Amino acid sequence: MELKTARLTVLVDPAKKKAFEALCARQDVTPSQVVRRLIRDYLLHHGVTFVPSGTEQEEETASKF
């Protein structure tokens, strides 16, 4: 799990936002959890690799520079 976070602001239609939040509540997940999962899946689908922020592996890579 990532230890550091960054804010992503997304503008959406208010009706879609309300429906999305209601669906998330019914599924007992937060909208942020769903968006993070969508981003991870999108990156994987397109073959983009990344090291989650705040992990030991990221810290080792940063210390090499």
Phi and psi in radians as a Rosetta constraint file:
Dihedral C 1 N 2 CA 2 C 2 CIRCULARHARMONIC -1.164 0.35
Dihedral N 2 CA 2 C 2 N 3 CIRCULARHARMONIC 2.475 0.35
Dihedral C 2 N 3 CA 3 C 3 CIRCULARHARMONIC -1.768 0.35
Dihedral N 3 CA 3 C 3 N 4 CIRCULARHARMONIC -0.369 0.35
Dihedral C 3 N 4 CA 4 C 4 CIRCULARHARMONIC -1.933 0.35
Dihedral N 4 CA 4 C 4 N 5 CIRCULARHARMONIC 2.661 0.35
Dihedral C 4 N 5 CA 5 C 5 CIRCULARHARMONIC -2.327 0.35
Dihedral N 5 CA 5 C 5 N 6 CIRCULARHARMONIC 2.794 0.35
Dihedral C 5 N 6 CA 6 C 6 CIRCULARHARMONIC -2.394 0.35
Dihedral N 6 CA 6 C 6 N 7 CIRCULARHARMONIC 2.586 0.35
Dihedral C 6 N 7 CA 7 C 7 CIRCULARHARMONIC -1.470 0.35
Dihedral N 7 CA 7 C 7 N 8 CIRCULARHARMONIC 2.413 0.35
Dihedral C 7 N 8 CA 8 C 8 CIRCULARHARMONIC -2.181 0.35
Dihedral N 8 CA 8 C 8 N 9 CIRCULARHARMONIC 2.062 0.35
Dihedral C 8 N 9 CA 9 C 9 CIRCULARHARMONIC -1.725 0.35
Dihedral N 9 CA 9 C 9 N 10 CIRCULARHARMONIC 2.215 0.35
Dihedral C 9 N 10 CA 10 C 10 CIRCULARHARMONIC -2.209 0.35
Dihedral N 10 CA 10 C 10 N 11 CIRCULARHARMONIC 2.263 0.35
Dihedral C 10 N 11 CA 11 C 11 CIRCULARHARMONIC -1.680 0.35
Dihedral N 11 CA 11 C 11 N 12 CIRCULARHARMONIC 2.206 0.35
Dihedral C 11 N 12 CA 12 C 12 CIRCULARHARMONIC -2.371 0.35
Dihedral N 12 CA 12 C 12 N 13 CIRCULARHARMONIC 2.812 0.35
Dihedral C 12 N 13 CA 13 C 13 CIRCULARHARMONIC -1.043 0.35
Dihedral N 13 CA 13 C 13 N 14 CIRCULARHARMONIC 2.327 0.35
Dihedral C 13 N 14 CA 14 C 14 CIRCULARHARMONIC -0.988 0.35
Dihedral N 14 CA 14 C 14 N 15 CIRCULARHARMONIC -0.631 0.35
Dihedral C 14 N 15 CA 15 C 15 CIRCULARHARMONIC -1.173 0.35
Dihedral N 15 CA 15 C 15 N 16 CIRCULARHARMONIC -0.690 0.35
Dihedral C 15 N 16 CA 16 C 16 CIRCULARHARMONIC -1.152 0.35
Dihedral N 16 CA 16 C 16 N 17 CIRCULARHARMONIC -0.705 0.35
Dihedral C 16 N 17 CA 17 C 17 CIRCULARHARMONIC -1.062 0.35
Dihedral N 17 CA 17 C 17 N 18 CIRCULARHARMONIC -0.795 0.35
Dihedral C 17 N 18 CA 18 C 18 CIRCULARHARMONIC -1.088 0.35
Dihedral N 18 CA 18 C 18 N 19 CIRCULARHARMONIC -0.779 0.35
Dihedral C 18 N 19 CA 19 C 19 CIRCULARHARMONIC -1.128 0.35
Dihedral N 19 CA 19 C 19 N 20 CIRCULARHARMONIC -0.705 0.35
Dihedral C 19 N 20 CA 20 C 20 CIRCULARHARMONIC -1.105 0.35
Dihedral N 20 CA 20 C 20 N 21 CIRCULARHARMONIC -0.814 0.35
Dihedral C 20 N 21 CA 21 C 21 CIRCULARHARMONIC -1.116 0.35
Dihedral N 21 CA 21 C 21 N 22 CIRCULARHARMONIC -0.662 0.35
Dihedral C 21 N 22 CA 22 C 22 CIRCULARHARMONIC -1.154 0.35
Dihedral N 22 CA 22 C 22 N 23 CIRCULARHARMONIC -0.751 0.35
Dihedral C 22 N 23 CA 23 C 23 CIRCULARHARMONIC -1.108 0.35
Dihedral N 23 CA 23 C 23 N 24 CIRCULARHARMONIC -0.767 0.35
Dihedral C 23 N 24 CA 24 C 24 CIRCULARHARMONIC -1.023 0.35
Dihedral N 24 CA 24 C 24 N 25 CIRCULARHARMONIC -0.755 0.35
Dihedral C 24 N 25 CA 25 C 25 CIRCULARHARMONIC -1.096 0.35
Dihedral N 25 CA 25 C 25 N 26 CIRCULARHARMONIC -0.729 0.35
Dihedral C 25 N 26 CA 26 C 26 CIRCULARHARMONIC -1.122 0.35
Dihedral N 26 CA 26 C 26 N 27 CIRCULARHARMONIC -0.540 0.35
Dihedral C 26 N 27 CA 27 C 27 CIRCULARHARMONIC -1.610 0.35
Dihedral N 27 CA 27 C 27 N 28 CIRCULARHARMONIC 0.042 0.35
Dihedral C 27 N 28 CA 28 C 28 CIRCULARHARMONIC 1.011 0.35
Dihedral N 28 CA 28 C 28 N 29 CIRCULARHARMONIC 0.740 0.35
Dihedral C 28 N 29 CA 29 C 29 CIRCULARHARMONIC -2.297 0.35
Dihedral N 29 CA 29 C 29 N 30 CIRCULARHARMONIC 2.726 0.35
Dihedral C 29 N 30 CA 30 C 30 CIRCULARHARMONIC -1.536 0.35
Dihedral N 30 CA 30 C 30 N 31 CIRCULARHARMONIC 2.689 0.35
Dihedral C 30 N 31 CA 31 C 31 CIRCULARHARMONIC -0.980 0.35
Dihedral N 31 CA 31 C 31 N 32 CIRCULARHARMONIC -0.632 0.35
Dihedral C 31 N 32 CA 32 C 32 CIRCULARHARMONIC -1.097 0.35
Dihedral N 32 CA 32 C 32 N 33 CIRCULARHARMONIC -0.700 0.35
Dihedral C 32 N 33 CA 33 C 33 CIRCULARHARMONIC -1.082 0.35
Dihedral N 33 CA 33 C 33 N 34 CIRCULARHARMONIC -0.739 0.35
Dihedral C 33 N 34 CA 34 C 34 CIRCULARHARMONIC -1.141 0.35
Dihedral N 34 CA 34 C 34 N 35 CIRCULARHARMONIC -0.779 0.35
Dihedral C 34 N 35 CA 35 C 35 CIRCULARHARMONIC -1.124 0.35
Dihedral N 35 CA 35 C 35 N 36 CIRCULARHARMONIC -0.739 0.35
Dihedral C 35 N 36 CA 36 C 36 CIRCULARHARMONIC -1.062 0.35
Dihedral N 36 CA 36 C 36 N 37 CIRCULARHARMONIC -0.718 0.35
Dihedral C 36 N 37 CA 37 C 37 CIRCULARHARMONIC -1.127 0.35
Dihedral N 37 CA 37 C 37 N 38 CIRCULARHARMONIC -0.745 0.35
Dihedral C 37 N 38 CA 38 C 38 CIRCULARHARMONIC -1.049 0.35
Dihedral N 38 CA 38 C 38 N 39 CIRCULARHARMONIC -0.731 0.35
Dihedral C 38 N 39 CA 39 C 39 CIRCULARHARMONIC -1.137 0.35
Dihedral N 39 CA 39 C 39 N 40 CIRCULARHARMONIC -0.810 0.35
Dihedral C 39 N 40 CA 40 C 40 CIRCULARHARMONIC -1.016 0.35
Dihedral N 40 CA 40 C 40 N 41 CIRCULARHARMONIC -0.813 0.35
Dihedral C 40 N 41 CA 41 C 41 CIRCULARHARMONIC -1.109 0.35
Dihedral N 41 CA 41 C 41 N 42 CIRCULARHARMONIC -0.691 0.35
Dihedral C 41 N 42 CA 42 C 42 CIRCULARHARMONIC -1.111 0.35
Dihedral N 42 CA 42 C 42 N 43 CIRCULARHARMONIC -0.785 0.35
Dihedral C 42 N 43 CA 43 C 43 CIRCULARHARMONIC -1.087 0.35
Dihedral N 43 CA 43 C 43 N 44 CIRCULARHARMONIC -0.806 0.35
Dihedral C 43 N 44 CA 44 C 44 CIRCULARHARMONIC -1.087 0.35
Dihedral N 44 CA 44 C 44 N 45 CIRCULARHARMONIC -0.735 0.35
Dihedral C 44 N 45 CA 45 C 45 CIRCULARHARMONIC -1.016 0.35
Dihedral N 45 CA 45 C 45 N 46 CIRCULARHARMONIC -0.609 0.35
Dihedral C 45 N 46 CA 46 C 46 CIRCULARHARMONIC -1.712 0.35
Dihedral N 46 CA 46 C 46 N 47 CIRCULARHARMONIC 0.193 0.35
Dihedral C 46 N 47 CA 47 C 47 CIRCULARHARMONIC 1.255 0.35
Dihedral N 47 CA 47 C 47 N 48 CIRCULARHARMONIC 0.392 0.35
Dihedral C 47 N 48 CA 48 C 48 CIRCULARHARMONIC -1.605 0.35
Dihedral N 48 CA 48 C 48 N 49 CIRCULARHARMONIC 2.145 0.35
Dihedral C 48 N 49 CA 49 C 49 CIRCULARHARMONIC -1.754 0.35
Dihedral N 49 CA 49 C 49 N 50 CIRCULARHARMONIC 2.694 0.35
Dihedral C 49 N 50 CA 50 C 50 CIRCULARHARMONIC -2.730 0.35
Dihedral N 50 CA 50 C 50 N 51 CIRCULARHARMONIC 2.753 0.35
Dihedral C 50 N 51 CA 51 C 51 CIRCULARHARMONIC -1.906 0.35
Dihedral N 51 CA 51 C 51 N 52 CIRCULARHARMONIC 2.115 0.35
Dihedral C 51 N 52 CA 52 C 52 CIRCULARHARMONIC -0.984 0.35
Dihedral N 52 CA 52 C 52 N 53 CIRCULARHARMONIC 2.433 0.35
Dihedral C 52 N 53 CA 53 C 53 CIRCULARHARMONIC -1.054 0.35
Dihedral N 53 CA 53 C 53 N 54 CIRCULARHARMONIC 2.447 0.35
Dihedral C 53 N 54 CA 54 C 54 CIRCULARHARMONIC 1.472 0.35
Dihedral N 54 CA 54 C 54 N 55 CIRCULARHARMONIC 0.029 0.35
Dihedral C 54 N 55 CA 55 C 55 CIRCULARHARMONIC -1.492 0.35
Dihedral N 55 CA 55 C 55 N 56 CIRCULARHARMONIC 2.818 0.35
Dihedral C 55 N 56 CA 56 C 56 CIRCULARHARMONIC -1.020 0.35
Dihedral N 56 CA 56 C 56 N 57 CIRCULARHARMONIC -0.709 0.35
Dihedral C 56 N 57 CA 57 C 57 CIRCULARHARMONIC -1.072 0.35
Dihedral N 57 CA 57 C 57 N 58 CIRCULARHARMONIC -0.712 0.35
Dihedral C 57 N 58 CA 58 C 58 CIRCULARHARMONIC -1.141 0.35
Dihedral N 58 CA 58 C 58 N 59 CIRCULARHARMONIC -0.731 0.35
Dihedral C 58 N 59 CA 59 C 59 CIRCULARHARMONIC -1.141 0.35
Dihedral N 59 CA 59 C 59 N 60 CIRCULARHARMONIC -0.645 0.35
Dihedral C 59 N 60 CA 60 C 60 CIRCULARHARMONIC -1.142 0.35
Dihedral N 60 CA 60 C 60 N 61 CIRCULARHARMONIC -0.738 0.35
Dihedral C 60 N 61 CA 61 C 61 CIRCULARHARMONIC -1.111 0.35
Dihedral N 61 CA 61 C 61 N 62 CIRCULARHARMONIC -0.739 0.35
Dihedral C 61 N 62 CA 62 C 62 CIRCULARHARMONIC -1.162 0.35
Dihedral N 62 CA 62 C 62 N 63 CIRCULARHARMONIC -0.600 0.35
Dihedral C 62 N 63 CA 63 C 63 CIRCULARHARMONIC -1.273 0.35
Dihedral N 63 CA 63 C 63 N 64 CIRCULARHARMONIC -0.271 0.35
Dihedral C 63 N 64 CA 64 C 64 CIRCULARHARMONIC -1.323 0.35
Dihedral N 64 CA 64 C 64 N 65 CIRCULARHARMONIC -0.297 0.35
